[in-house]
Amino acid sequence: MIDIVARINELLERKGWTGYELSKQTGISTNAIYDWNRIGAMPTLANVVKICEAMEITTEQFFCSDEGYGMTDDERKILQEWFMLGDLEKDAVLKMIETFKILKRK
């Protein structure tokens, strides 16, 4: 069984976010976020969904983690790098992928 709070902390670390940043991105109060670690409170499923949306992952990816999701090592590495990108960088990568798709069709 997955430790939900540990999984959230893992995703925060990957993204380089603090609890405060998670609060800004999700609308979840900073007190609630810090209580998950401090007093063992558990996030609601609605909050987990908000976290997934902010982290740009599916709930399946959240609950299965990278290892259980069937990704290759290369896919896992790309995803880890993706988490560290800003919005402009992500947009550039997606445009580059679209360009590769066009070139592949030629």
C-alpha positions in Angstrom: 0.0 0.0 0.0 1.3 3.4 -0.9 2.2 6.0 1.7 0.3 9.0 0.3 2.2 11.6 2.3 5.6 10.1 1.3 4.5 10.0 -2.3 3.5 13.7 -2.1 6.9 14.6 -0.6 8.7 12.6 -3.3 6.8 14.5 -6.0 7.6 17.8 -4.3 11.2 17.0 -4.2 11.3 16.1 -7.8 9.5 19.3 -8.8 11.7 21.3 -6.5 8.6 22.7 -4.7 8.0 23.5 -1.1 4.7 23.0 0.7 4.1 26.7 0.2 4.5 26.3 -3.6 2.2 23.3 -3.6 -0.3 25.4 -1.7 -0.1 28.2 -4.4 -0.5 25.7 -7.2 -3.4 23.8 -5.7 -5.3 26.1 -3.4 -4.8 23.7 -0.6 -4.0 25.6 2.6 -0.3 25.5 3.8 -1.5 24.4 7.2 -3.2 21.3 5.8 -0.1 20.5 3.8 2.2 20.9 6.8 -0.2 18.9 9.0 0.2 15.9 6.7 3.8 15.6 7.9 3.6 17.2 11.3 0.6 15.4 12.9 0.0 12.6 10.4 -3.2 14.0 8.9 -4.1 12.5 5.5 -5.0 14.5 2.4 -8.5 13.9 1.0 -8.9 12.3 -2.4 -10.0 15.7 -3.7 -6.7 17.1 -2.6 -4.8 14.3 -4.1 -6.5 15.0 -7.4 -5.6 18.7 -7.1 -2.0 17.7 -6.5 -2.0 15.4 -9.5 -3.3 18.2 -11.7 -0.7 20.6 -10.4 2.1 18.1 -10.9 0.8 17.2 -14.3 0.4 13.5 -13.6 -2.6 11.2 -13.6 -4.0 9.7 -10.4 -2.9 6.3 -11.7 0.7 7.6 -11.9 0.4 9.0 -8.4 -0.8 5.8 -6.8 1.3 3.4 -8.9 4.5 5.5 -8.6 7.0 5.4 -11.4 8.1 1.8 -10.8 4.6 0.4 -10.8 3.6 2.3 -13.9 5.6 0.2 -16.3 8.0 2.8 -17.5 11.4 2.1 -18.9 14.5 3.7 -17.3 14.7 6.2 -20.2 11.0 7.1 -19.8 11.5 7.6 -16.0 14.5 9.8 -16.6 12.6 11.9 -19.1 9.7 12.3 -16.7 12.1 13.3 -13.9 13.7 16.0 -16.1 10.2 17.1 -17.3 9.2 17.9 -13.6 12.1 20.3 -13.4 11.1 22.3 -16.5 9.3 25.6 -16.4 6.2 26.3 -18.5 8.1 27.9 -21.4 10.6 25.1 -21.4 7.8 22.5 -21.5 6.2 24.3 -24.4 9.4 24.3 -26.3 9.9 20.6 -25.7 6.3 19.8 -26.9 6.9 21.9 -30.0 10.1 20.1 -30.7 8.3 16.7 -30.4 5.6 18.0 -32.9 8.5 18.9 -35.3 10.0 15.4 -34.9 6.6 13.9 -35.7 6.3 16.0 -38.9 9.8 15.1 -40.0 9.1 11.4 -39.4 6.2 11.5 -41.7 8.3 12.8 -44.6 
